[in-house]
């Protein structure tokens, strides 16, 4: 009788293990399908732009250009197109705006996420307000003040105005992050003799790093894509990649527009791919963020 019970136990264990393996395979298959769909969704819109960038003559109803050429890419890579300098300036502005947004948004997000106080909903609404109000209306009002203080048509003015749409994303993302954060780990570190800097570096930062990367990614991409604010505040003196792209798009040269669009879109996709591992890391938080 005992032998029969043991056999049933072993058989049940094997069936359970086999079921777990099948469930894991199904989950991996679904994950693969989702990843493939995301990749297709990212790459597919780039295909027409890529074809346009290598086309010389392309008339309806042909599905592909009649004549191919690298003229557009040669022009985009040349100094006369201003694309290399505009690309470098766009990256510089995006990085500076991201760093400043994180420096300002980190304490603000921590305060909103960890504390409950009267008027918190109003504060969150005011933080979110710049993303609700049309950007053109915001820029027109700010332009008057920037002209008065000598910030119009300057790089500093463009960086400052880019903080308006980026800060709400950073603050709200970090506020949601700190809402699930457990500060007791910091208290334990301080009890063991760690100072504020060591506590932040060894305890707080590893716990919030994936969320911090997500907030920084939002800030960079929002700054990267700004056109209206850059045109109005930069006044044509600060030429970033979006400003250059809209200028070429109105010129009627589809090949150059396609090549410049690829240059404009590719870095954002590349950043998303490179940071995807950090955004889904296992050490998402000590207090339960990113873990089940």
N, C-alpha and C positions, 0 to 999 in steps of 0.2 A: 504493500500500500504506500509506504514511504517512497519507494522507487518510482511509482506512478506519479506521485505528487511532485517529485523532483523533476521528472521528465516534463510534466506540464509546466512547471515553473521555468525550466530552461526554454521550452518551446514558446512560452509567452514572452520571455525576454527577447528571444530572437525575432518574434513578430513585431514587438515594440521597437526594436532597433531598426528593423527593415522599414517600418512605418516612418520612423524619424528620418531615415535616409531618403525615402521617397518624398517626404515633406520638404526636406532641404533641397532636393533636386527641383521640385516644383517652384520653390521660392527663388532659387537661382535662375530658373528659366524665366519667371516673371520679371525678375530684376534685369535680366539680359534684354528682354523685350522692351522694357521701359527705357533702358539706356540707349538701345538702338533707335527707339522712337525720338529720344531727345537729340541724338546725334543727327538723325535725318532732318529733324525740324530746324537744327542750327545750320546744317550744311546746304540743304536744298535751296533756300532763298539766295544763296551765294552763287549758284550755278549760272543763272542768267547773267549776273553781273560779271562773272568770270569770262563767259563767252563774249559779252560785249567788249570787255577790256582787250581781247585779242582779235577783234573784228576790224576790218577795214571797209568792206562794203557788205551790207546785210539788208536785203530787201524782201518784203512780203511777196509770196507766201513761203519762202524758204525757212526751214526749221533751223538751219545753221548758216553762218555767214558764207557768202560766195568767195570772199577773199580774207585771208588771215594776216595779221600784222602785229608786231610788238611795239608799234609806234607809241601807243598810249603809255606803256610801261617805261619806255625810254624817256618820255617826256616827264612822267611823274617822278622818276629817279633823278632828273636833272635839277640843277640849282635854279634855273629860270622858272620852274613851276612853283617854287616856294614850298613845295610839299615837305622836303626834309626838315626845313626850319620850322614849319608849322607843326609837324609831327613832334619834334623835340619840345616845342613850346607847349603843346597840348599835354604831353606827358609830364612836363615840369609843373604846370598849373594843377593837373590832376593829383600829383603826388603831394604838393604843398597843401592843397585843399583837403586832401584825405588826412594828412598828419594833423593839421589844425582842427579838423572836425573831430577826430578821435580824442585829441587832448581836451577839447571843450566838452565833447559828448560823454566821455567816460565818467567824470564826476556827476554830471547831470543825470545820466542814465542810472547810475548807482543810487542817487538820491531818490529818483522816482520809483525805482524798482524795489528798494528795501524799505521805504518809509510810506506810511499812510498819514495823510494830513488833510485838513479842510481846504477845499479848492483844488485838489489834485487833478480832477477832471478838467477844470478850466485851464490849468497850466498845460496839460497835455494837448488840449484843443489849441491853445495859443502857439505851442511848439509846432503843431501840425498845420497851422493856418497858412504858412507860405506855400505849402504844396496844394492848397485848395484855391487860393486866389490866383487868377491867371498871371502867368509870368510877365506878360507885357505890361500889365497894370503895375506890378511890383517894380519892374525895371524903370518905368517912366517916373515913378515917384522917387526912386533912389537916385536916378540920374541927376535930378535937380540938386539934391544934397551933395552928390559927388562933385558936381561942377563947382559948387560953392567952396568945397574944401580941397579942390585941386586933385581929386582922385579920378576924374573922368579921363578917358583916353590913356590910362596907365595900366601897367601890368598888375600893380598892387590893387587897383580898383576892381579889375576882373577877378582876382583871387578872392577879394572880400565879398563881391556879389555872388560868387559861386558857393559861398558858405550858406547862403540863404536857402537854396533847395537841398543842400546836402546834410546840413545839421539835423533837420527833423528826422531823416531816415536813421542817422547814427544814434541819436538820442533814444528814439523809440525802440530800435533793435536792442540796444544795450539795456534799456529799461525792462524789456521783456526777458532779457538774459538774467539780469539781477533779481527779477521777481522769483526765479527758481534757484537762486544762489543761497548757499548756507554760509553765513559769515562766521560761524563758530570755528571753522578751520583757521581763520585768521587769528581769532582770539587764542586758540591753542598755540599757534606759532609765536604770538607775542608773549604768551606765558612762558614758553621755553627759551625766551631771550632774543628772538628775532626782532630786528628793528622794522620800521615802516617800509623801507626800501626792500629789504630781504623778504619780508612777508609778501609784498606785492609781487616780487620777481619769482619767488619759489612757490607761492600758494595761490594768490589771486590770478596772476596771468595765465598759468597752465589751465586753471579752471574755466576761464572765460575766453581762452584763445580762439576756439572755433567761432564763437559768436562775435568776437572782436574782428576777426577776419571777414566775417559776413558784413558787418557794419562798414568796415574799411572798403570792401569791394563795392558796396552800394554807393559810398561816397565818391569813389574814383569814377565809376561808370556814370553817375549823375553829372559830375563835373566834366567828364569826357564828352558828353553829348550836348552840352549847353551851346546853344546858338543865339537865341534872342538876347539873353543877358550879356553875352560876349560882344555882340554887335552894338548894342545900345551903350554899354559902359565903355567898351574898348574903342568905339568910334572909328573903327577901321585901322587904328594904330596897332592893335593887338590882333594878329591874324592866327587863329587856331585852325585845326583841321576841319571842324564843322563849318566855320566861316568860309574856308577855301572850297569845301565840297559844295555848298549852296551856290557859291559864285560860279563854279564850273557847271553845275547842274542847269543853271540858267543860260549857259552859253551854247547849248545845243550839240556839243560834242559827246555823243554817248560813250564812245570808247574811253575817253579820258575820265568821264564821270564814273564808268564802271570800274576802272582801275583804282580811282581814288576812293570809291565806296568800299572796295576790298581792303584797302589800306586802313580805312576808317573802322571797319567792322572787325577785322581779324584780331587786333590786339585785345579787344574786349572778350572775344571767344577764347583766346589763348589764356588770358588771365583767369577766366572762369574754369578752364580745364586744369591749370596749374594749381589753383587754390581749392579745387573740389575735394582733394584728399584731406586738407586741413579742416575744411568745413564739416567733414563727416568722421573726424578722428575719434578713436575710442576714449581719449582723455577729454571728452567734451566738457566735463565738469566734475567737481568733487561732490557737489550737492544734488546731483540728479539730472543735470542738464544733458540731454542727449543720450541718457540711459533709461532703460525700462526696468 
